[in-house]
Amino acid sequence: MLSVKQRFHEYFVSDSGKDFQDAIKLLFVQSPLDKKVRRRIKVIVSDANLVTIYFSERIEAFLALGRLMVAAKNAPFGLVKSKQALIAAGMEFDINVTVEELGFKLDTSSRGVPAVERLQDLTISLSLYGYRTLFIYMEDTFVVENEPFFGYMQKRFTYEDFVALGKTAKSVGIEIIPSILLIDDIKSLIKWPIYSSILQAPPNNEEKYDLFHRVILAVSEPLESKRIHINVGEKTHEYFVQKVYAKCSKYLGNMQIDRECFNSEIQSYSAHLKRVVDISRSLNIVPAFYTDSIEICPKEQSINRVKFPEDCNVDVDTETFIQLNEALGDSEIEFIHRNYASEESAFDKKIKLLGSLVDDDTFLKQKRKWSICLSLWSWNRFWVALYWSVNMMESGFTAALKNNIKHVYITAWSHDGSEISMASVEAALAFFSELVHTKNEQSSRSDVMQRVDESFKVLFRRPASFSDMLVACALDQPSEFPVGWGITNLAKWLTWEDPLTAHLNPQLAETNLITHYRILTDNLDTKISQFLRQLRMQGSEFDGIEYHPLSFPAALARFLHRKLTFYRIFSIAYSNNDKKQMAKLIGRRVDGTKLSEVSVLEDLLLCLSSLHSLHHKIWMLEFDPLGWAQIESRYGVLKIRLESTRKLIFSYLQDESAAVRELKSYFFQKAKIHTVEVFALPLFTWSQAAFLGPTE
């Protein structure tokens, strides 16, 4: 409780004096856990100054405390408290516990390694939302004894970091579970010659197993972990499965395989997984695997990357699944179904199929625990696709309830620099908790949304409501689609693409995106101004407005408005050979003399500088400084390209042949990259941005 009091000091008073006498007392009563009885948290207002919380498990007490803190923040009573006033404030309630474990998985291996203090704050907020588990995904972002090049030149969690984090987490009822890769799948190791020989050896190399043992020990010992999540990556999968599948199917038609060949060849994969399990069990740690680690699909692509329904849905090689499951032995293992984009019906069908494959073996069935992992859609974005994520959370959790799965997790993946706003991640986490703890036959999305609006400001200490955070999702909203459907990662593409060789911008030239981003900027600025005005009316001030969760999306929308405006004016002026307009873009007259007003390009560069400065401040608050260079290099490239564009336009106005030739090359061919239907996905990738050929 001390950790909560320190983080939320304004909600608590000291244990003596007049403030203590007037304060509401909390009495926690723990009842024995009876698995035969449906678990329920019951909070009763006993009298005007006493609230009694009945709970079974430690994390339930913190969930109830979180609800009480939210009620206290919005309480209608004043100095005079009564039993009726406390009840009216929402301090008497029941919570039906529908899951045994609510967990969150955080990616720390994309340059964004959170500061330990921020992780400690996160665990406290998670506990008040009822999260029982925090998975920390780490490829090489931790120290391994006698391995100085493991995670070299980046932030690494030390033994002491893990001890401090584990202590805080344990105090609020949260278990920290390391999530790691097999040695072959840690891509960064290939940079260091010291690992060249071990990486060239087959996966079942003894030296490699020894390193894996020490890796598990490095993360589990200081955290006192009893479980570990082991990710089977692409390299391991390709070595053991894809080549075997190709070998045993290439002479047969209709995607059939030679079963005798396949059963023989796949045994090496079975032995490898069994060895990994044995290493974990030797340390008294229960391993967890994604189910697609032991699924075989009748396709040659990587089944370990099940992101879309067509990859590996219900078309699973059941015989091989049974074979691999049996080969893992009678050790306790957790299998995690993950679903990032499949429809509820398809996901439900797959869960039932895999569950049925172990039903016949009563002994092994008792040794396997099933769980579900969903995604927040934070990968390769500035802002979580909250609308899409809400849909996936609802369908995924419904599938869990249908199949009586009691362990439910949510993942925030990052990508190449961790540009995702952690405030938007927290908003999604708040929704998922309220969904899980509010879900019943009578509840609706609006009921859940109301609870999130009430709790998000309080438990994550963010000066914005969940509804405000939804508004910022328009960063990625194409104007052709209604808000809430298929929000892409559009803002990231438009931000970093080259100002002259832009390929996405021309596709959207005829849309209303310029107006869209101007309106979004105004809307977000208005919300921030309203917040500041309310504070001033209360006689308070807010230091560090740049840390308001809407400040970054507002700055980004402002920059995109300026950037799209520049490109529109520039492309039209060049096409019409309007040198006067081109000169005005860079603050010049056609004769080269300067204009007095700030030019469009100068304004764009100022916006870029402001965005860069703001992004840097937010990053340093959330993450370790070592990862910032990855993002700053993008700002540097964009700034140089904009400045060189200014010089190019000036040279073009002087009729310099080189400038004429260079500009002509940029506008020589216009190509259609993709159809607008691609925006129906929550993100699009480089492979989808393939040129379909020149347009008329």
Secondary structure, 3 states (H helix, E strand, C coil): CHHHHHHCHHHCCCCCHHHHHHCCEEEEEECCCCCCCCCEEEEEEEECCEEEEEECCHHHHHHHHHHHHHHHHCCCCCCCCCHHHHHHCCCCEEEECCCCEEEEEEECCCCCCECHHHHHHHHHHHHHCCCCEEEEECCCCECCCCCCCCCCCCCCECHHHHHHHHHHHHHCCCEEEEEEECHHHCHHHHHCHHHHHHHHCCCCCHHHHHHHHHHHHHHHHHHCCCEEEEECCHHHHHHHHHHHHHHHHCCCCCCCCCHHHHHHHCHHHHHHHHHHHHHHHHCCCEEEEEHHHCCCCCCCCCCCCCCCCCCCCCCCCHHHHHHHHHHCCCCCEEEEEEECCCCHHHHHHHHHHHHHCCCCCHHHHHHEEEEEEEECCCCCCCCCCHHHHHHHHHHHHHHHHHCCCCEEEEEECCCCCCCCCHHHHHHHHHHHHHHHHHCCCCCCHHHHHHHHHHHHHHHCCCCCCHHHHHHHHHHHCCCCCCCCCCCCCHHHHHHHCCCCCCCCHHHHCCCCHHHHHHHHHHHHHHHHHHHHHHHHHCCCCCCCHHHCCCHHHHHHHHHHHHHHHHHHHHHHHHHCCCHHHHHHHCCECCCCCECCCCCHHHHHHHHHHHHHHHHHHHHHHHECHHHHHHHHHHHHHHHHHHHHHHHHHHHHHCCCHHHHHHHHHHCCCCECCCCHHHHHCCCCCHHHCCCCCECC
